[in-house]
Amino acid sequence: MNMLKFAAASMLVLGAVSSAQAADKELHMIQCGGQDWGGSFAEKHIGEWEAANPGYKVNLEYLAWGQCQTKATTLAAAGNAPALAYMGSRTLKQLSKNDLIIEITMSDAEKATYAAPILGTVTAGGKIWGAPRAFSTKALYWNKGLLKAAGYDGEKGPTTWGEMYEMASAIKEKTDADGIALVAASFDNTMHQFMNYVYSNGGEVINADGEIVFNSPQVVEAMEFYGTKLASVAQPGPIAYDKAKARPLFLAGKSGFLVGPYGDSARMKEVDGLEWAVGPMPHGPSGESGTLLITDSLAVFKGTGVEEQAVSLAKYLTNPKNQLEFEIATGLTPLRASAEVDAMIATDPNWAPFIDIIPAGGPEPFATDYQGLQDAINDAIQSVVLGEATAAEAVEAAADALEDVK
C-alpha cells in the first residue's frame, strides 16, 4: 500500500514537472499607443508567429505614448526587461552603450530590402540595434492662394532656398500672411525641422565614424538661412512655436509655407477653401534636396532568456509584407519600395515627395545623450533667431557642446 501511494505521488510530481515544461515561455512586448493604432494587424502577425513557434507566447502590453519607452528602460535597468519594446530609434545608441539591448543581425538580403539611409537610423558602431517599425519623412507645403496673391503661379513651389526666401518675402510684403510658419521652441521638433535644411545642404551632425561634424560651412549656411532669413519672414516670435502651434497658422491661411510629414495633408484636406500643394524640400547652395529620416524601432532587450525568439518576432513583424500591412493600417510612410507603394502614389500623388526623397535623406542624429544633443542644437537656433549670435558662432558653440553628448 505504501508503495502504491509512493508511486501515485511520484506520478503526480512527474506530471507537474511535465506540465511546467510544457508551459509556454513568455515574451513580454511593450507597444506604444493603443490597440487602434495598427493593433489588429500587429496581433494577427503575432498570432502567426506564435503558431510557427510553439512553446512561446507573446504578452503584448499597450502603453500610452508618454509611458511606453520610460517603462521599458526602467524595467531593463532594474533587471526585469521586456523581451522587446517599441522605442524611438534615437534611444538605441544609449541603450546599447548601457548594455541593455542586443544587436539585431541582418543578412545582406534583409538589409537590401531597406534604403541605406533608413538603416542608418538604427546603426551605431557598425551594428544594427533595432528593427525599423515606424517611419516619417518631411516635405514643403505651400499655400497656392497666397503665392498667387504675391505674384507667383501658385502651382509650382520653390526648388532652392533662394526661391523659397524670395517667395516667402513676397507673401510677407504683399499679403496679410507671414512667409512661413517657423518652429524655434525648446522642443525636439525644432531640431527636426532644422535637420531638413541641414540635409538639403550637404551637412551632417555626426558622421558614419561617430565624429561630430556639425561645425561645417554647410551647417553654417543652413543656420543662417533658418535662423536669420526665414526668421525674418516668419510669424512674430518663432521661439514660442513648436510644430503643434505652427501648423494651425498654415491651416488658417496665415502663412505661406510649412514643413511637415505626409500626415499633415489629412488635416489640410479637411479645411474648406484651403488651396495647397506639397513638394520636396528646397535645397541650399551646397547640396541637393533632402529630408530628415525618423524611425521608431523594435528593440530586443538583453538578459531575458528569450533573446533569439524576440529577434525572430521583431523580424517577422517588420518583414516587407507584414510591415506594409501595418503601415497602411496606421497611415505611416512606407519603409520600403514596392508595387503597392507605387499604387499608393498613383492614387495620391501627394505621397511622392515623401517617398521619392528617401534615398537622399539623412538619419536623426544618433547620440548617447539625446536630450543634450537636442538642447545644444536648439540653443544654437534660438541664439541666431534672437540675434544673440551669428550663425558661425552658434554652430561652433553647438559643435563643442555636442562633443560631450555623442
FENHUSUL-V396107 format. One line per field, one symbol per residue. phi: phi as a letter, one per 40 degrees, with the letter a starting at -180 (. if undefined). psi: psi as a letter, one per 40 degrees, with the letter a starting at -180 (. if undefined). burial: # if it has 24 or more other ideal C-beta (glycine too) atoms within 12 Angstrom, else .. A space follows every 50 residues. Layout:
# FENHUSUL-V396107
phi = ???
psi = ???
burial = ???
This chain:
# FENHUSUL-V396107
phi = .cccccccccccccccccccccccccbcbbbcgccccgcccdcccccccc ccbdgbbcccbcbcdcbcccccccccccgbcccaacbcddccccccccgb bbcbcbcccccccbcdcccccbbaggbcbacdbbaabbabcbcccccccc hbcgcbccbbcccccccccccccbbcbccaccbaccacccddcccccdcc bgcabbcccgccbccbdccccccccccbccccbcccgcccbcccccddcc ccgcacbacacddcccccccccgccaaaacdcbccbabdaacbbbbbcbb ccgcgbdccccdcdcccbcdccccdccccbgccccbcacccdcccccbdc cdcccccdcccbcddcbcbccccdccccccccccdcgcacdccccccccc ccccbc
psi = dddddddddddddddddddddeiihhhhhhhiaidegedddddddddddd degiehhhghhhiidedddddddddddeefiidiihihddeddddddefe iiihhiiddddeeihdddddeehhfeiheihhdiiiiiihiihdddddde eidddhiieidddddddddddddeieiidihhheigidedddddddddee eeiidhadeeihfdgidddddddddddcdddeeaiifdeehadddddddd defeidihhiiddddddddehhehhiiiiihiiaeeaihaihhhiiihih iieeefdddddddddddeiddddddddddeeihidiiidddddddddgee ddddddeddeiiihhhiegddddddddddddddddeeeiidddddddddd dddee.
burial = ........................#.#######...##..###.##..## .....###.####....##.###.##....################...# ####.#......###.########...####################..# .#....##.##.##########..#.######################## ######.....#####.##################..##.###.###.## ###############..#.....#.#########.############### ##.#.##.############.#######.#######....#..#.....# ########.#########.#..#############...#.##.######. ###.##
